[in-house]
Amino acid sequence: MDHFTYKDGVLHAEDVTIQAIADCVGTPFYVYSSATLLRHFNLFNDALSGMDHLVCFAMKSLSNQAVIQLLGDAGAGMDVVSEGEYRRARAAGVPGDRIVFSGVGKTRHEMRVALEGGIRQFNVESEPEMDALSEVAAGLGLRAPITIRVNPDVDAKTHAKIATGKSENKFGIPIDRARAVYAHAATLSGVDVIGIDVHIGSQLTDLEPFRAAYAKVADLTVQLRADGHDIRRLDLGGGLGIPYSLGNANPPLPSDYGQLIRDTVGHLGCEIEIEPGRLISGNAGLLVSEVIYVKQGADRQFLIIDAGMNDLIRPAMYDAHHDIVPVIEQPTGADRATYDVVGPICESGDTFAKGRQMAQVGPGDLVAFRSAGAYGAVMSSEYNSRPMIPEVLVQRDQFAVIRPRPTFDEMIARDTVPAWL
């Protein structure tokens, strides 16, 4: 469910018309619904009620300061994967004891920043990283709280580029080496081993891969406790998928996911962390664009819009589907058309959809890409020297620009020309 609906024939974000936002900021732009963001966070929070837990929003899906503060004020923790994300979370008022630092390539500088600024835990991905973290923490007179990420070699049955739990993926340590790695961790003076971390991928629409991975984590917890380790926290990652097409069957609900967690690891008495991103932010955002031209090709019509792959790269990178709807609702029985929906970028890859049957639209009409809140704005760029597009946050009948579109002069002024030229 989201809060983007047609009212009196016009698409609204909560109680604000999309047309009103377009008139204010121009196109293209991203718009997010506060009510949807909070609803989806609370679905996860409620799913784990009665258990000691923390829901950490995966900031890599959407890292605007306003969104982080909105969720942080609601009690969310943050899952960060870089110094920049850590600093964003802290700047938005999220306390260090609600920030989890993930990622395979943490530098010593990043470790130091997080240790000095406050951190809930590091999800350690390798032995070299763990040794480096111990040295940095010991040098500061601290012990870094860590979980160790294990790779359970479970097929998440998702897109190859977002699968993270198979043996060939770069993430975590092989689970069959975990006991040896934990034994090594126990010898290090700068780390405090508090738990286990696992994350098998993104956009999972079946609970069974989670069940298989969490069962392995449960067995490992018992083994590690028998070895003398105080395993008191399980970070179970994120990855629950969303319905990108209104015609697709719905993925499992957060309540189903919560019950699976209870069934697989609830008996262990551990604090539970989860790190959802896409399911919180994905359906909370739209990308809105204006039609420039309808071009007749040799055997197809091209719908050319003013958003490009630099604004939303998911279709080009992952062959991802987004429903594309008109901002002005078409009456029942209105003509439909088949388009290749493309942008203005000088790449054939700048294609959002091929052979898409949708409402017939024309130049000047606005269209909205649904489910664009996750991995949309955060993956955008200035390719073809196109300025980054605005982000807008709506709350009931109010909206605010939370990232403005830079001017061309501002964009160009970031370059520095050497004195010898």
KOLMARDO-212091 format. One line per field, with one value per residue (C-alpha): residue in one letter; residue number from 1; x, y, z. Coordinates in Angstrom, 3 decimals. Layout:
// residues N
type c(a/...)
seq c(NUM/...)
x c(X/...)
y c(Y/...)
z c(Z/...)
***
This chain:
// residues 421
type c(m/d/h/f/t/y/k/d/g/v/l/h/a/e/d/v/t/i/q/a/i/a/d/c/v/g/t/p/f/y/v/y/s/s/a/t/l/l/r/h/f/n/l/f/n/d/a/l/s/g/m/d/h/l/v/c/f/a/m/k/s/l/s/n/q/a/v/i/q/l/l/g/d/a/g/a/g/m/d/v/v/s/e/g/e/y/r/r/a/r/a/a/g/v/p/g/d/r/i/v/f/s/g/v/g/k/t/r/h/e/m/r/v/a/l/e/g/g/i/r/q/f/n/v/e/s/e/p/e/m/d/a/l/s/e/v/a/a/g/l/g/l/r/a/p/i/t/i/r/v/n/p/d/v/d/a/k/t/h/a/k/i/a/t/g/k/s/e/n/k/f/g/i/p/i/d/r/a/r/a/v/y/a/h/a/a/t/l/s/g/v/d/v/i/g/i/d/v/h/i/g/s/q/l/t/d/l/e/p/f/r/a/a/y/a/k/v/a/d/l/t/v/q/l/r/a/d/g/h/d/i/r/r/l/d/l/g/g/g/l/g/i/p/y/s/l/g/n/a/n/p/p/l/p/s/d/y/g/q/l/i/r/d/t/v/g/h/l/g/c/e/i/e/i/e/p/g/r/l/i/s/g/n/a/g/l/l/v/s/e/v/i/y/v/k/q/g/a/d/r/q/f/l/i/i/d/a/g/m/n/d/l/i/r/p/a/m/y/d/a/h/h/d/i/v/p/v/i/e/q/p/t/g/a/d/r/a/t/y/d/v/v/g/p/i/c/e/s/g/d/t/f/a/k/g/r/q/m/a/q/v/g/p/g/d/l/v/a/f/r/s/a/g/a/y/g/a/v/m/s/s/e/y/n/s/r/p/m/i/p/e/v/l/v/q/r/d/q/f/a/v/i/r/p/r/p/t/f/d/e/m/i/a/r/d/t/v/p/a/w/l)
seq c(1/2/3/4/5/6/7/8/9/10/11/12/13/14/15/16/17/18/19/20/21/22/23/24/25/26/27/28/29/30/31/32/33/34/35/36/37/38/39/40/41/42/43/44/45/46/47/48/49/50/51/52/53/54/55/56/57/58/59/60/61/62/63/64/65/66/67/68/69/70/71/72/73/74/75/76/77/78/79/80/81/82/83/84/85/86/87/88/89/90/91/92/93/94/95/96/97/98/99/100/101/102/103/104/105/106/107/108/109/110/111/112/113/114/115/116/117/118/119/120/121/122/123/124/125/126/127/128/129/130/131/132/133/134/135/136/137/138/139/140/141/142/143/144/145/146/147/148/149/150/151/152/153/154/155/156/157/158/159/160/161/162/163/164/165/166/167/168/169/170/171/172/173/174/175/176/177/178/179/180/181/182/183/184/185/186/187/188/189/190/191/192/193/194/195/196/197/198/199/200/201/202/203/204/205/206/207/208/209/210/211/212/213/214/215/216/217/218/219/220/221/222/223/224/225/226/227/228/229/230/231/232/233/234/235/236/237/238/239/240/241/242/243/244/245/246/247/248/249/250/251/252/253/254/255/256/257/258/259/260/261/262/263/264/265/266/267/268/269/270/271/272/273/274/275/276/277/278/279/280/281/282/283/284/285/286/287/288/289/290/291/292/293/294/295/296/297/298/299/300/301/302/303/304/305/306/307/308/309/310/311/312/313/314/315/316/317/318/319/320/321/322/323/324/325/326/327/328/329/330/331/332/333/334/335/336/337/338/339/340/341/342/343/344/345/346/347/348/349/350/351/352/353/354/355/356/357/358/359/360/361/362/363/364/365/366/367/368/369/370/371/372/373/374/375/376/377/378/379/380/381/382/383/384/385/386/387/388/389/390/391/392/393/394/395/396/397/398/399/400/401/402/403/404/405/406/407/408/409/410/411/412/413/414/415/416/417/418/419/420/421)
x c(0.000/1.110/-0.373/-0.272/-3.872/-6.126/-8.539/-10.956/-8.961/-5.571/-2.724/-1.967/0.865/-1.150/-3.224/-0.987/-1.507/1.483/0.675/1.109/4.571/5.514/4.361/6.640/9.838/9.635/10.265/11.676/11.587/11.280/8.472/8.193/5.249/5.949/2.888/4.077/7.605/6.306/3.680/6.220/8.699/5.963/4.960/8.441/8.532/5.165/6.193/8.901/6.856/7.487/11.063/14.086/14.781/15.867/14.734/17.658/16.764/19.199/20.245/21.741/18.173/17.373/19.709/18.134/18.539/14.813/13.911/16.576/15.328/11.703/12.486/15.023/12.481/10.118/12.717/14.511/18.152/20.318/22.370/25.248/27.926/30.249/31.596/29.270/26.202/27.417/27.863/24.428/22.810/24.539/23.723/20.049/20.116/20.370/22.454/25.510/24.038/21.406/23.860/25.179/28.193/28.130/30.143/33.108/35.616/35.627/38.823/40.757/39.755/36.067/36.487/38.060/35.305/32.601/34.399/34.958/31.435/29.637/28.525/26.190/28.272/30.419/29.273/32.716/33.109/36.598/39.538/41.774/39.035/38.621/42.375/42.444/39.418/40.984/44.155/42.247/40.002/42.873/44.778/41.850/41.628/38.318/36.812/34.705/31.433/31.219/29.097/30.769/28.955/28.659/27.956/25.501/25.745/21.987/20.493/18.254/16.561/16.890/18.751/22.402/23.614/21.777/22.364/24.796/24.545/26.073/29.609/30.770/29.592/32.075/30.172/30.928/33.022/32.115/29.888/31.929/34.918/32.945/34.042/37.725/37.177/35.267/38.065/40.533/38.290/38.348/42.117/41.930/42.040/40.246/36.990/34.044/32.200/28.494/26.741/26.290/25.354/23.823/22.321/21.549/20.289/17.692/14.212/13.394/9.802/9.943/10.539/12.221/15.738/15.436/14.312/17.289/19.782/18.328/18.263/22.000/22.497/20.531/22.742/25.863/24.651/24.394/27.867/29.496/27.917/29.249/32.673/32.340/31.247/28.565/26.290/23.557/22.607/21.595/21.630/19.451/19.869/17.073/16.017/12.252/10.908/8.138/5.580/6.998/4.051/0.457/-0.324/2.187/1.401/2.312/5.524/5.329/4.238/6.492/4.220/5.002/8.692/8.456/6.809/9.568/12.148/10.282/10.102/13.781/15.718/13.161/14.107/17.703/16.972/18.998/18.308/17.185/18.230/16.866/17.949/15.074/15.528/13.530/10.296/10.341/11.284/10.462/6.724/7.068/8.432/7.529/9.658/7.606/8.506/7.033/6.508/8.615/7.691/5.899/8.068/6.961/9.701/9.818/7.832/7.103/6.251/8.793/7.524/10.363/10.322/12.525/13.802/16.842/18.803/20.958/17.853/16.623/19.193/17.398/15.831/19.169/21.206/18.827/16.196/13.889/10.171/8.357/4.690/4.296/1.003/-0.415/-0.777/-4.206/-6.322/-7.704/-11.428/-12.579/-12.366/-9.935/-7.506/-4.326/-1.085/2.080/5.332/9.024/9.498/12.872/14.810/17.011/20.396/22.658/22.619/20.338/20.379/18.372/15.194/12.687/10.288/9.856/6.516/4.716/0.943/-0.232/-2.524/-2.174/-0.347/1.138/3.642/3.307/1.564/3.039/3.743/4.780/7.058/5.732/7.883/10.813/11.695/14.427/17.679/16.388/17.747/20.689/21.986/21.428/24.222/24.951/25.696/25.351/25.782/22.192/21.694/20.569/16.810/14.890/13.593/10.342/8.790/5.048/3.275/-0.503/-1.295/2.240/5.304/8.890/11.868/14.409/17.075/16.929/17.908/21.252/21.536/23.791/26.133/26.360/27.042/29.735/31.341/32.270/34.964/38.344/40.456/44.242/46.147/48.247/45.231)
y c(0.000/3.551/7.015/7.888/7.844/9.467/12.031/13.753/12.327/13.711/11.732/12.892/12.321/12.160/15.365/17.215/17.041/15.907/18.708/21.304/19.976/19.925/23.531/24.484/22.522/21.512/18.031/15.512/15.116/12.534/12.791/10.796/10.207/10.579/8.497/5.604/5.680/5.616/2.988/0.590/1.146/0.468/-2.739/-4.119/-2.755/-4.318/-7.618/-8.014/-6.754/-8.681/-9.431/-7.341/-5.789/-2.814/-2.048/-0.376/1.393/0.515/4.022/2.890/2.707/6.371/8.654/12.108/13.892/14.592/10.935/9.796/12.257/11.249/7.575/8.241/10.305/7.315/5.119/3.553/2.650/3.085/0.589/2.467/1.318/4.321/7.271/9.513/7.540/7.478/11.251/11.707/9.611/11.525/14.881/13.841/13.287/9.490/8.521/6.360/3.536/3.082/2.945/-0.320/-0.130/-2.733/-3.152/-5.151/-2.337/-0.246/1.767/2.437/6.088/5.133/2.853/5.666/8.124/5.710/4.709/8.319/9.368/6.405/3.156/0.310/-2.313/-3.103/-5.966/-7.385/-9.035/-10.576/-11.461/-8.678/-6.161/-7.549/-7.311/-3.724/-2.754/-4.255/-2.239/1.009/0.494/-0.514/2.575/4.672/2.736/1.183/-2.200/-2.196/-4.135/-6.535/-9.141/-11.286/-11.643/-15.237/-16.319/-19.239/-20.212/-19.843/-18.926/-15.907/-16.474/-12.834/-10.810/-11.869/-8.313/-8.101/-11.637/-11.566/-14.913/-17.414/-18.726/-16.839/-13.477/-11.097/-10.773/-12.392/-15.369/-18.938/-20.281/-23.477/-21.343/-19.322/-21.156/-20.643/-16.959/-16.409/-18.173/-15.726/-12.774/-13.848/-13.311/-9.676/-6.962/-4.288/-6.073/-7.332/-10.141/-9.709/-11.642/-12.935/-11.091/-12.510/-10.892/-12.951/-10.427/-7.891/-8.037/-11.501/-12.498/-15.924/-16.575/-19.955/-18.590/-16.604/-19.738/-21.722/-18.994/-18.337/-22.049/-22.142/-19.066/-20.729/-23.828/-21.661/-19.715/-22.953/-24.049/-20.714/-20.566/-24.048/-22.708/-20.039/-17.018/-14.721/-14.540/-12.127/-10.305/-11.575/-9.164/-10.874/-8.319/-7.167/-7.912/-8.430/-7.518/-5.228/-5.575/-3.443/-4.215/-3.797/-6.975/-9.147/-11.341/-9.639/-10.709/-11.898/-9.342/-8.049/-9.902/-13.180/-12.329/-11.554/-14.906/-16.666/-14.957/-16.150/-19.672/-19.939/-17.970/-16.822/-19.600/-18.361/-15.350/-12.997/-9.371/-9.193/-6.588/-6.324/-3.934/-3.323/-0.653/-1.280/-2.288/0.882/3.343/1.694/2.252/5.530/7.352/8.341/9.678/12.239/13.175/15.128/13.747/15.631/13.849/10.821/9.553/7.055/4.542/1.874/-0.617/1.064/4.293/5.912/7.867/10.320/11.823/14.322/11.839/9.812/6.801/9.186/9.953/6.344/3.738/0.625/-0.364/-0.015/-1.746/-4.463/-4.686/-3.481/-2.929/0.187/0.780/4.050/5.876/9.209/11.973/12.781/9.657/8.270/7.489/3.886/2.702/5.433/4.634/2.827/2.712/0.639/2.509/2.072/4.558/6.278/9.248/11.909/10.359/9.488/5.755/3.031/1.779/4.870/2.823/2.461/0.033/-1.764/-2.570/-1.169/-0.982/2.029/5.029/7.070/10.306/13.145/16.008/18.036/15.272/14.121/10.482/8.905/5.929/3.995/2.261/4.592/5.534/2.921/3.026/5.883/9.237/7.624/6.052/9.103/11.045/14.052/11.992/14.081/17.127/16.876/18.432/16.148/16.303/17.614/15.457/16.470/15.231/15.356/15.288/15.389/18.673/20.098/19.547/20.714/20.491/18.407/18.482/21.317/21.031/22.807/25.393/24.744/27.432/25.698/22.366/23.757/25.804/22.622/21.993/23.643/24.571/24.354/27.628/26.473/26.323)
z c(0.000/-0.677/-0.448/-4.159/-5.379/-7.927/-6.508/-8.862/-11.757/-10.684/-9.112/-5.571/-3.138/0.091/-0.177/-2.662/-6.416/-8.451/-10.888/-8.126/-7.326/-11.016/-11.381/-8.473/-9.168/-12.833/-14.184/-13.701/-9.910/-7.145/-4.604/-1.376/0.924/4.655/5.523/3.367/4.774/8.333/7.603/6.158/8.987/11.526/9.728/10.412/13.945/14.729/13.115/15.777/18.720/21.905/20.872/21.814/18.408/16.319/12.778/10.977/7.735/4.938/3.955/0.662/-0.676/0.057/1.989/1.922/5.271/5.615/5.129/7.605/10.225/9.634/10.226/12.965/14.899/14.632/16.358/13.419/13.527/10.439/8.442/6.796/4.370/4.130/6.070/4.083/5.117/8.715/8.706/7.113/9.829/12.599/10.977/10.878/14.632/14.742/17.801/17.311/19.363/16.642/13.715/12.286/9.933/7.137/3.922/2.678/2.295/5.455/5.687/8.879/8.589/8.418/11.413/13.397/12.489/13.623/16.814/17.808/16.844/18.401/16.823/17.716/15.951/12.952/10.764/9.987/6.579/6.675/8.894/7.518/8.267/11.783/12.457/11.185/13.282/16.393/15.845/15.287/18.304/20.586/19.478/20.703/23.962/22.869/22.056/18.919/19.184/16.231/14.597/11.964/8.680/7.577/4.014/4.256/0.548/0.091/-3.275/-2.715/-6.102/-7.037/-9.691/-9.869/-9.199/-5.864/-4.572/-1.647/0.137/-2.309/-2.022/-5.131/-3.756/-2.159/1.109/4.460/5.466/4.504/7.236/7.501/8.609/11.118/14.270/13.424/12.659/15.891/17.779/16.235/17.120/20.762/20.817/19.670/22.295/20.249/19.406/21.427/19.643/20.335/17.582/14.058/10.869/7.684/4.588/1.484/-1.050/-2.100/-3.651/-2.289/-2.987/-1.325/2.369/1.904/1.246/4.491/6.298/5.004/5.944/9.389/10.208/9.535/11.720/14.530/14.363/14.318/17.363/19.353/18.207/19.019/22.459/23.107/22.127/24.808/22.745/24.156/21.121/22.161/18.954/15.517/12.580/9.977/7.184/4.921/1.382/1.521/-1.915/-3.106/-5.939/-8.751/-11.005/-9.911/-11.824/-9.962/-6.983/-3.751/-1.983/1.633/4.201/6.989/9.427/7.621/7.766/11.459/12.127/10.206/12.433/15.526/14.125/13.173/15.808/18.369/20.793/21.114/23.332/21.112/20.326/16.691/14.139/10.625/7.884/5.443/2.807/-0.343/1.400/3.489/0.748/-2.590/-2.814/-0.912/-3.960/-7.506/-10.336/-12.265/-15.830/-18.726/-22.212/-24.762/-27.992/-29.363/-32.196/-34.819/-35.599/-38.297/-36.264/-32.935/-31.160/-28.887/-25.915/-25.279/-21.785/-19.968/-17.359/-18.336/-17.190/-15.170/-13.084/-12.744/-13.726/-12.441/-15.795/-17.612/-14.886/-13.696/-16.473/-13.712/-14.205/-13.006/-13.664/-15.581/-15.118/-16.313/-13.750/-15.222/-14.831/-18.058/-18.152/-18.355/-21.941/-23.015/-25.811/-24.880/-26.805/-26.969/-26.478/-26.006/-23.164/-23.525/-22.221/-23.840/-22.957/-25.910/-25.124/-26.459/-22.884/-21.924/-22.197/-19.366/-21.033/-24.345/-25.876/-22.832/-23.115/-21.154/-21.247/-24.404/-23.622/-25.617/-25.441/-22.255/-20.323/-17.028/-16.236/-12.945/-12.373/-9.407/-6.795/-7.488/-3.912/-3.463/-5.447/-7.575/-6.414/-4.594/-7.821/-10.023/-11.723/-13.905/-17.012/-20.188/-17.882/-16.737/-13.276/-10.454/-10.145/-7.113/-4.289/-2.632/0.613/1.218/4.545/4.282/2.445/2.618/0.479/0.682/-1.646/0.278/-2.418/-4.970/-8.594/-9.064/-11.789/-14.767/-13.450/-10.070/-11.725/-14.013/-11.214/-9.353/-11.948/-11.484/-14.507/-13.905/-14.002/-16.957/-19.266)
***
